[in-house]
Amino acid sequence: MFMQGNIIAGEFDSMMNEFSLQKVKNFDLESVLKVNQINNIYDYLKKHQDEEDGQIITLYDQMPVRLSQNEINQLISDLEKVMSMYH
């Protein structure tokens, strides 16, 4: 099942119970996330969602991408959609 959020997009594989992340903001990528990885990202962002400076995430451990406070809140919403797909 394809999921297009505000910040992320990807494909959820219900047979494998994993999310294939294909886009973050305007960057294309391919990364498979298990439920515990999604939960860890979500928990971290929830703890830091009120920080006015936002957060910097890295893609492929090399490319930093800045997310504003508003984008963090959008990403949290996107992750909640993905989390609802796991079983």
Summary of the structure (lengths in Angstrom):
residues: 87
radius of gyration: 12.3
end to end distance: 13.7
largest distance: 39.0
contacts: 236
relative contact order: 0.24
helix: 33%
strand: 38%
